[in-house]
Amino acid sequence: MTSSDRITPPLCPNGHPVTFAGQRFCEVCRSPIGAPAKPAAPKPGGLPAARGASRATPPLLLGLAVCLVMVALAVFVVAKPFGGSPASPPLATGTVLVSPAVTPSATGTALASASTAARVPPAPTNFTATRKNGSVPCPSADESCSETDLAWRSSADPETWFRVYWAGTGEDPAATCQTVQAQATTRLDTEPAARTVQVFDPMALGGGQICYWITAVNSTGESAQVAAASNNVSP
């Protein structure tokens, strides 16, 4: 009998040798003699392959990831306009926001006018012109004069002085202090911070009423004229 005619004894499915004829189970791994080999045990730390897995699994997972990204973007775009106040558009270079009712030129003019008006002194108050009875010596001559005492009040600063105007009604019986005010001329300027002054007039001065007005003056301007209380009293 040749070697090719010999009968090969069955082997353990895991490669263990058979020790005697007619052996049904392997004495090493207890596997049936002649049964197919068992699948190799998974290595420690590894994960067994999922049943039903196929080569189509990676494309499926990739598609699912793309869908999730698209949904997240859609939610962000929809929720953004309602999630908070929209940002204000940026201003162009050199843009200046100005109220339509107030332009820079008008504002500057108004401030300048207010500043100028604040520097003009306030007009005096309680201005009186009291003429004394009889005559007194004139300060600069041997003649006799009439004396009129002027007094007033003022809230102006100490550097403000005062200007006294006068005018006479003359012999016209219809003339009054109001009708001759436009013809008034400067009688005198006082010292700064004065509140009283005496006026002396020659006794030979023409008839009619002598009318007086006063203003406050500083380096910026002059206040409105204030009439003496006696201007409204007939002589």
C-alpha positions as CSV (number, residue, x, y, z in Angstrom):
1,M,0.0,0.0,0.0
2,T,1.4,3.4,-0.9
3,S,1.4,6.5,1.2
4,S,-1.4,8.0,-0.9
5,D,-3.6,5.0,0.0
6,R,-3.3,5.6,3.7
7,I,-6.4,6.9,5.5
8,T,-5.7,10.2,7.3
9,P,-7.2,10.2,10.8
10,P,-9.6,13.0,11.6
11,L,-8.1,16.0,13.4
12,C,-9.3,18.3,16.1
13,P,-10.9,21.4,14.5
14,N,-8.4,23.5,16.5
15,G,-5.4,21.5,15.3
16,H,-4.8,19.3,18.3
17,P,-3.6,15.8,17.5
18,V,-5.9,12.8,18.0
19,T,-4.3,10.4,20.4
20,F,-6.3,7.2,19.6
21,A,-8.5,5.8,16.9
22,G,-12.2,6.4,17.2
23,Q,-11.6,9.4,19.5
24,R,-14.8,11.6,19.4
25,F,-13.7,14.6,21.4
26,C,-10.4,16.4,21.7
27,E,-8.7,15.9,25.0
28,V,-7.3,19.5,24.9
29,C,-10.2,21.8,23.8
30,R,-13.1,19.2,24.1
31,S,-14.2,20.0,20.5
32,P,-15.8,17.2,18.5
33,I,-13.4,15.4,16.3
34,G,-14.0,16.2,12.6
35,A,-16.2,19.4,13.4
36,P,-15.5,22.7,11.7
37,A,-13.2,25.1,13.6
38,K,-14.8,27.6,16.0
39,P,-14.3,31.3,15.3
40,A,-11.4,32.8,17.0
41,A,-12.1,34.6,20.3
42,P,-12.0,38.4,20.1
43,K,-8.8,40.0,21.4
44,P,-9.1,41.7,24.7
45,G,-10.1,45.4,24.4
46,G,-11.6,44.9,20.9
47,L,-15.3,45.3,20.0
48,P,-17.1,42.4,18.2
49,A,-18.4,43.3,14.8
50,A,-22.1,44.2,14.8
51,R,-24.4,41.7,13.2
52,G,-25.7,42.8,9.9
53,A,-22.9,45.3,9.4
54,S,-21.9,45.8,5.9
55,R,-19.7,48.0,3.8
56,A,-22.6,50.4,3.4
57,T,-22.4,51.5,7.1
58,P,-19.8,54.3,6.7
59,P,-21.7,56.2,3.9
60,L,-24.9,55.9,6.0
61,L,-23.2,57.5,9.0
62,L,-21.7,60.3,6.8
63,G,-25.2,61.1,5.4
64,L,-26.7,61.2,8.9
65,A,-23.9,63.7,10.0
66,V,-24.5,65.9,7.0
67,C,-28.3,66.0,7.8
68,L,-27.6,67.0,11.4
69,V,-25.3,69.8,10.4
70,M,-27.9,71.2,7.9
71,V,-30.7,71.1,10.6
72,A,-28.5,72.9,13.0
73,L,-27.7,75.6,10.5
74,A,-31.4,76.0,9.6
75,V,-32.3,76.4,13.3
76,F,-29.6,79.0,13.8
77,V,-30.8,81.1,10.8
78,V,-34.4,81.0,11.9
79,A,-33.7,81.7,15.5
80,K,-31.2,84.6,15.0
81,P,-33.7,87.3,14.0
82,F,-35.9,86.5,17.0
83,G,-33.2,85.8,19.5
84,G,-32.2,89.4,20.2
85,S,-32.1,92.9,19.0
86,P,-30.8,93.3,15.5
87,A,-27.5,95.1,15.2
88,S,-27.6,98.7,14.2
89,P,-26.1,99.4,10.8
90,P,-22.7,101.0,11.0
91,L,-22.4,104.7,10.3
92,A,-20.6,105.8,7.3
93,T,-17.2,107.5,7.8
94,G,-17.7,111.2,8.7
95,T,-21.4,110.9,9.5
96,V,-22.7,113.3,12.2
97,L,-26.1,112.8,13.8
98,V,-27.8,116.1,14.2
99,S,-31.4,116.8,15.2
100,P,-33.3,118.2,12.2
101,A,-34.7,121.0,14.5
102,V,-31.3,122.3,15.5
103,T,-28.5,122.7,13.0
104,P,-24.9,123.4,14.1
105,S,-25.1,127.0,12.8
106,A,-28.3,127.7,14.5
107,T,-27.0,126.3,17.8
108,G,-23.9,128.4,17.6
109,T,-25.9,131.5,16.9
110,A,-28.3,130.8,19.8
111,L,-25.4,130.2,22.2
112,A,-23.6,133.4,21.1
113,S,-26.8,135.5,21.5
114,A,-27.4,134.0,25.0
115,S,-23.8,134.7,26.0
116,T,-24.0,138.3,24.8
117,A,-27.3,138.9,26.5
118,A,-25.9,137.5,29.8
119,R,-23.1,140.0,29.7
120,V,-25.3,143.1,29.3
121,P,-26.1,144.4,32.7
122,P,-29.7,144.3,34.0
123,A,-31.7,147.6,34.0
124,P,-31.9,149.5,37.3
125,T,-35.2,149.5,39.3
126,N,-36.9,151.9,41.7
127,F,-35.5,155.0,39.9
128,T,-36.6,158.3,41.6
129,A,-35.8,161.9,40.9
130,T,-36.6,164.2,43.8
131,R,-36.2,168.0,43.3
132,K,-35.6,170.0,46.4
133,N,-37.5,173.2,47.1
134,G,-35.7,176.5,46.8
135,S,-32.2,177.0,45.5
136,V,-28.7,176.0,46.4
137,P,-25.3,177.3,45.3
138,C,-24.1,175.8,42.1
139,P,-21.1,173.6,42.6
140,S,-19.0,175.3,39.9
141,A,-20.3,178.9,40.0
142,D,-21.6,181.6,42.3
143,E,-25.1,181.3,40.7
144,S,-28.0,179.6,42.3
145,C,-29.1,176.2,41.2
146,S,-31.9,173.8,41.8
147,E,-30.9,170.4,43.2
148,T,-32.4,167.1,42.1
149,D,-31.5,163.9,44.0
150,L,-31.5,160.7,41.9
151,A,-31.6,157.3,43.5
152,W,-32.1,153.7,42.2
153,R,-31.5,150.1,42.9
154,S,-29.5,147.6,40.8
155,S,-28.4,143.9,40.9
156,A,-25.5,144.5,38.5
157,D,-21.9,143.8,39.4
158,P,-19.7,146.4,41.0
159,E,-18.0,147.3,37.7
160,T,-21.3,148.5,36.2
161,W,-21.9,152.3,36.0
162,F,-25.0,154.2,35.2
163,R,-26.0,156.8,32.6
164,V,-28.6,159.5,33.2
165,Y,-30.6,161.0,30.4
166,W,-32.9,164.1,30.5
167,A,-35.3,166.1,28.4
168,G,-37.6,169.0,29.1
169,T,-41.2,169.4,28.0
170,G,-40.8,173.1,27.5
171,E,-43.8,175.5,27.2
172,D,-46.0,173.1,25.1
173,P,-48.9,172.2,27.4
174,A,-49.5,169.0,25.5
175,A,-45.9,167.7,25.8
176,T,-45.2,164.9,28.3
177,C,-42.1,162.9,29.3
178,Q,-43.3,160.1,27.1
179,T,-43.6,162.4,24.0
180,V,-40.1,163.9,24.5
181,Q,-38.2,160.7,25.4
182,A,-36.9,160.3,21.9
183,Q,-35.2,163.8,22.3
184,A,-33.5,162.9,25.6
185,T,-29.7,163.4,25.8
186,T,-27.0,162.2,28.2
187,R,-26.9,164.2,31.3
188,L,-24.1,162.4,33.1
189,D,-22.3,159.1,33.7
190,T,-21.9,157.9,37.3
191,E,-19.0,156.2,39.0
192,P,-19.1,152.3,39.1
193,A,-21.4,150.8,41.7
194,A,-23.1,154.2,42.4
195,R,-26.7,154.1,43.6
196,T,-27.3,157.9,44.1
197,V,-26.3,161.2,42.5
198,Q,-27.2,164.9,42.7
199,V,-28.0,167.0,39.7
200,F,-27.7,170.8,39.8
201,D,-29.4,172.9,37.2
202,P,-29.4,176.7,36.8
203,M,-32.5,178.4,38.1
204,A,-32.8,180.2,34.8
205,L,-33.6,177.0,33.0
206,G,-36.7,177.2,30.8
207,G,-40.1,176.3,32.0
208,G,-41.9,173.0,31.8
209,Q,-41.0,169.6,33.4
210,I,-37.6,168.1,33.5
211,C,-37.8,164.3,32.8
212,Y,-35.1,161.8,33.7
213,W,-34.2,158.2,32.5
214,I,-31.4,155.9,33.6
215,T,-29.6,152.9,32.2
216,A,-26.9,150.4,33.4
217,V,-23.7,150.3,31.3
218,N,-20.7,148.1,31.2
219,S,-18.0,147.3,28.6
220,T,-20.3,145.1,26.7
221,G,-23.4,147.2,26.3
222,E,-26.2,149.2,27.8
223,S,-29.5,148.2,29.3
224,A,-33.0,149.6,28.4
225,Q,-33.9,153.0,29.7
226,V,-35.9,153.2,33.0
227,A,-38.0,156.3,33.6
228,A,-38.0,158.1,36.9
229,A,-41.2,157.8,38.9
230,S,-41.7,161.6,38.8
231,N,-42.0,161.5,35.0
232,N,-45.5,160.3,35.4
233,V,-46.4,163.2,37.8
234,S,-47.5,166.5,36.3
235,P,-45.4,169.5,37.5
